[in-house]
Amino acid sequence: MNYKRINTMIYLGLMLIILVIFNGCIYRGTPEITLLIENQSGEILTIYDEYSLIGNVNSNETIQYLSSLATGKWLINAKNAQGEIVFSKKFAFEELQKIDDRTYKAIIPPFPNNSINSENTTSN
């Protein structure tokens, strides 16, 4: 009976070791990418991903952060200075512009009201 208990403990210990090794391989096997977010909106924006704050980015500038390639889709939200969500889009991998093997870019396009305002101010 004592041998049965020892064999069971050895078996459970080996299973635990295998699970730890397997989990480590999966974690290391998921590559990270650098995601660049280019702000073409004409406004200073605060950028968020699906879970957290990325940072502030001026108009016509780019902000970057690391993300897992396994995500597959990236929700990008942007708030203006008043805290209003002015842009929200879930980018599929195919929609990102490839810069190199580990760097991709998402673009926040110009806002229509900003292009109208800039046309009105230049024509006066």
NUFI-591499 format. One record per residue: x, y, z of N, C-alpha, C, O in turn; residue in three letters. Coordinates in pm, whole numbers, plus 32768, in hexadecimal, padded with zeros to 4 digits. Layout:
XYZXYZXYZXYZALA...
END
This chain:
80527F8980008000800080008057807D8000803480E27FC3MET80C580768043812080E68046815B81007FBB817081737F95ASN817580947F6E81A980A37EE6814080E47E8C816381337E33TYR80C380C47EA1805880FE7E50805281957E66804081E17E06LYS805F81C17EE1805C824F7F0180D682967EC580C983037E8FARG814A82587ECE81C482927E9481B7829C7DFD81DB83037DC2ILE818482347DBC817082377D2B810E82A57D03812482E97C9FASN80A582B57D4F8043831F7D32808383A87D3F806D83FF7CEBTHR80D283BC7DA78114843D7DBB817A84597D4C818684CA7D1CMET81C283F37D23822284037CB581D784267C348201847E7BEAILE816983E17C1B811983FA7BA380E5848B7BA480F084D17B3FTYR80AD84B77C14807985407C1D80EA85A77C1080D886107BD1LEU815D858A7C4A81CF85E37C3D81FE85F07BAD821B865E7B7EGLY820485807B67822C85837AD981C585CF7A8581EA861A7A2BLEU814685BA7AA280DD86027A5880E986997A6F80D886E87A12MET810786C07AE98118874D7B08818F87877ABD818687F57A86LEU81FD87407ABA8274876D7A718255877A79DD827D87DC799EILE820F871979A481EB871F79168191879778FA81A587DC7896ILE813087B1795180D88825793E812588A87944810A890378F5LEU818288B479A081D2892E79AC82278942792E822E89B178FAVAL826588D978FF82B788E37885825F8905780D8283895B77BDILE81ED88C37800819288DC7791815F896B7793815A89AD772BPHE813A899B7808810A8A24781681788A8877F1815C8AEC77AFASN81F28A6F781A82618AC777F7827C8ACB7762829D8B34772CGLY826D8A5A772082828A56768F82168AA5764682348AEA75E5CYS819C8A9B767381308AE6763281468B7B764581378BC875E7ILE81698BA376BE817E8C3176D981EF8C69768481E18CD47649TYR825D8C23767C82CE8C52762D82B48C45759882F38C8A7548ARG82598BEE7572823D8BD874E681E48C4174A781D48C43742DGLY81A98C9A74F881528D0274C481A58D8074AF81CA8DC27510THR81C38DA2743382188E17741A81D08E9A743681568EA57429PRO821E8EFD745B81EA8F83746D820B8FD673F3826F8FC073AEGLU81B4903773D881CD9095736C81CA912273A78191913A7411ILE8209917D736081FE920A7381818F9242732A8194923A72AFTHR812A927B736B80BB92B7732280CB934E732980CA93897395LEU80DA938C72B580E2941E72AB80579453728E800F941C723ALEU802F94BC72D37FAE94FC72B97FCA958A728D7FFA95DC72DBILE7FAB95A672107FC4962A71D77F46967F71E17EDB965571B5GLU7F5396F5721A7EE39750722D7EE197B771BD7F34981371BCASN7E8497A971607E74980A70F47DF6985E71087DC898A070ABGLN7DBF985C71817D3C9898719C7D3A9930719C7CD1996D7186SER7DAB996E71B57DAD99FF71C47D9A9A2B72547D949AA3726FGLY7D8F99CC72B17D7D99EA733F7DE1999B73937E1599357367GLU7DFB99CD740B7E47997E746C7DE8991574A57D7A993774D1ILE7E11989874A47DBA982B74D07DFB97DA753F7E7697D07548LEU7DA697A175947DD2974075F87DA896B875C37D3296A075A9THR7E08965E75B47DF295DE75727DE7956F75DB7E369568763AILE7D85951875C77D6F94A3761C7D67942875C47D36942E7553TYR7D9693B775F87D77933975B67CFD930275FD7CBA93497648ASP7CE0928575E77C67924B76217C6B924A76BA7C02924A76FBGLU7CE3924976F37CEF923577837D2A92A977D17D0F92B77848TYR7D7A92FD77907DC2936177DF7DEB93DA778C7DE093DC7712SER7E1C943F77D47E4F94B977977ED4949E77527F2D945E778BLEU7EE194CE76D77F6194C576917FAD954876A38024954776C2ILE7F6995B9768F7FA9963A76A37F6C96A6764D7F0B968F7605GLY7FA4971E76557F77979076067FCD979C758A8044977F758BASN7F8D97C7751D7FD797D874A07FA59857745B7F2D986C744BVAL800398AB74337FE2992573EB7FB69904735D7FCC9896732CASN7F779965731E7F4E995572937FC99941723B803099827250SER7FBE98EA71DA802998C8717C80A3988B71BF81139894718BASN808F984D723280F99803727680CD9774728E805997517277GLU812A972272BB8112969372CC8136966A735A8196969C7394THR80E7960F7391810395D474138111953E73FE80D3950773A3ILE816094FC74518173946C743F815F942174C181719458752EGLN813993A174B3813393497527814292BA74F9812D92997484TYR816792637558817891D5753A80F4918C754C80A891A875A9LEU80DA912F74F4806190DF74FB8080905174CF80E190397487SER802F8FF674FA80408F6A74D280068F5674467F998F857427SER804F8F0F73F4801F8EEF736E7FA78E9273757F558E907319LEU7F9D8E4573E17F2F8DE773F07EA88E2D74007E408DEE73EEALA7EAA8EAE74227E2E8EF874337DD98EF373B57D618EDC73BCTHR7E178F0773427DD08EFD72C37D818F79729D7D7C8F9D7227GLY7D448FBB72FE7CFB903872E67D1C909873577D2E906F73CALYS7D25911873357D4B917D73967CE391EB73977CCB922D7332TRP7CA391FE740B7C43926A741C7C8F92E774457CD392E874ACLEU7C84934E73F47CC693CD74107C5A943674287C04944C73D2ILE7C5E9476749C7C0394E374BE7C56956274CE7CC6955E7500ASN7C1D95D274A47C60965374B37BFD96B774EF7B8B96C274C3ALA7C2D96FF75547BDC976775927C1B97EE75797C9597FB7573LYS7BC59853756A7BF898DB75587C13991B75E07C0998D87647ASN7C35999B75E07C5999E0765C7BE399E976BD7BF799F77736ALA7B6899E1768A7AF199E676DF7ACC995B77167A6C994F7762GLN7B1798F576F17AFD986E77217A96982176D17A6A97B676FAGLY7A6D9857765F7A0A9814760A7A5197B275AD7ABC97CF7579GLU7A14973E759A7A4C96DE753A7A2E971274AE79BA971E7487ILE7A97973274657A88976973DE7AB1970573737A9B971C72FCVAL7AEC9695739E7B13962C733F7B1495A873897B49959D73F8PHE7AD99543734A7ADB94BC73817AD2945B730D7A74945E72BESER7B35940473047B3693A272987B81932672C47BE8932E7307LYS7B4C92B3729E7B90923572B67BD9921272357B9A91F071D0LYS7C5C921B72387CAF91FF71C37CCB916A71BB7CFB912E721APHE7CAD912F71487CD790A5712D7D6890AA70FF7D99911170D1ALA7DAC903A710D7E39903470E87E4E906270587EB090A6703APHE7DF4903D6FFF7E01905F6F717DF490F56F587E2291276EF1GLU7DB7913F6FB57DA491CF6FA47E1E92206FCF7E2892976FB2GLU7E7A91E170147EF1922870427F5792336FD27F6691D76F81LEU7F9C92A26FCE800592B76F6B808692786FA180B2929A700EGLN80C1921E6F54813C91DA6F8081B392366F6881CA92656EF8LYS81FF924D6FD38279929E6FCA82F192416FBA834392546F61ILE82FB91DD7011835E91727005832490F5704882AD90F17067ASP83779090705E83449011709182FE901B711782A38FCD7132ASP83249078716A82EA908371F082AA910A720B82889128727EARG8297915D71A5825F91E271B881ED91F9715581FC91E570DCTHR817B9224718B8104923E713A80CA92C4716380DF92F271D2TYR807F930271068048938771207FB29389710B7F7D935270AALYS7F6D93CC71697EDF93EC715C7ED59484714F7F1F94CD7192ALA7E7C94B370FA7E71954370E17DE99575710D7D81953E70E8ILE7DEA95DF715E7D709627717F7D64969571167DB796F07114ILE7D00968E70BF7CF896EC704E7CCF9778707A7CA3978C70ECPRO7CDD97DA701F7CB09862703F7C1A9862705B7BCD981A701APRO7BF098B170BC7B6298BE70DA7B25991E70747B6199847055PHE7AAE98FE70417A7199546FDB7A5E99E470087A749A406FB9PRO7A3699FB70857A209A8470B17AA19AD470B77A9E9B4E70A8ASN7B139A9270CD7B929ADA70D07BBD9B0570447BF59B717033ASN7BA29AB16FE07BC79AD86F587B709B4B6F287B9F9BA26EDESER7AEF9B4D6F517A979BBC6F2C7AC79C3B6F717ACF9CA66F33ILE7AE89C306FF37B189CA5703C7B999CDA70017BAA9D546FF6ASN7BF49C836FDC7C739CB26FA57C5E9CF06F1C7CA69D4D6EF8SER7BFC9CBE6ECD7BDF9CFB6E4B7BA39D866E5E7BC49DE36E15GLU7B4B9D936EC17B0C9E146EDA7B719E7B6F0B7B699EF06EE5ASN7BCF9E526F5E7C2F9EB36F917C959EDA6F287CC99F496F2BTHR7CB39E816ECA7D159EA46E637CD69EF96DF67D1D9F436DB2THR7C519EF06DE27C139F3E6D777BF49FCC6DA37BD9A0206D4ESER7BF99FEA6E267BDBA0726E567C4FA0CD6E467C46A1426E6AASN
END
